Amino acid sequence: MKLQVRYFASIREALGSGETVEVDAGCSIAELRDRLISASPAHAAALARGRALRCALNQQLCDENQRVDADGAELAFFPPVTGG
């Protein structure tokens, strides 16, 4: 299924506004983050495991244990503090 990944603040500066990725139903956000980290050196730096990031699935804050189970869902990654 397709998932729209959006990036904000410093992550957006490094990776652009977002991308569409194919995921298996039931994939966790943590699994997807690891997959994105392996996609390129820029992804590895922006989404690194040592970096504090927040995420939201369909505009609802969640943790990385959340499972993605809807085609066309939107996942956002952003730093803990972002400006307006």
C-alpha positions in Angstrom: 0.0 0.0 0.0 1.1 3.6 -0.6 2.0 6.0 2.3 2.6 9.7 1.9 5.6 10.7 4.1 6.0 14.4 4.8 8.9 16.1 6.4 9.0 19.4 8.4 11.5 22.0 9.6 15.2 20.8 9.5 14.2 17.4 8.1 12.4 19.2 5.2 15.5 21.2 4.5 17.6 18.0 4.2 15.1 15.8 2.4 12.5 18.0 0.7 8.8 18.2 1.5 8.1 14.5 1.3 7.8 11.3 -0.7 5.5 8.5 -1.4 6.6 5.0 -0.3 5.2 1.5 -0.6 4.7 -0.3 2.7 3.2 -3.6 3.8 0.0 -3.4 5.7 0.7 -3.4 9.4 4.2 -1.9 9.0 5.2 0.0 12.2 6.5 3.5 11.9 9.7 2.3 13.5 10.2 -0.2 10.7 9.5 2.5 8.1 11.9 4.9 9.7 14.6 2.2 9.6 13.9 1.6 5.9 14.0 5.3 5.1 17.3 5.6 7.1 18.8 3.0 4.7 17.5 4.8 1.6 20.4 7.4 1.3 23.1 9.2 3.3 20.8 12.3 3.5 18.0 10.1 5.0 20.4 8.5 7.4 21.5 11.9 8.7 18.0 13.5 8.9 16.2 10.5 10.4 19.1 9.0 12.5 18.1 6.9 15.5 20.1 9.2 17.9 18.0 12.1 16.8 14.8 13.0 18.7 11.9 13.1 16.2 8.2 13.3 16.6 5.7 11.7 14.2 2.1 12.0 13.4 -0.1 9.5 11.5 -3.0 11.2 9.6 -2.3 14.3 11.7 -2.5 12.6 15.0 0.6 12.5 17.2 1.8 8.9 17.8 4.8 6.9 18.8 6.8 4.7 16.5 5.0 1.5 17.6 1.9 2.7 15.7 1.1 0.4 12.8 0.1 1.8 9.4 -2.9 -0.1 8.1 -4.7 2.3 5.6 -3.7 2.8 2.0 -3.1 6.5 1.3 -2.2 7.3 5.0 -0.1 10.3 5.7 2.9 10.1 8.0 4.8 13.2 9.2 8.3 13.5 10.8 9.4 16.6 12.5 11.7 17.8 15.3 10.3 18.0 18.8 10.2 21.8 18.6 9.2 23.6 15.3 8.5 27.2 14.5 5.4 28.6 13.1 
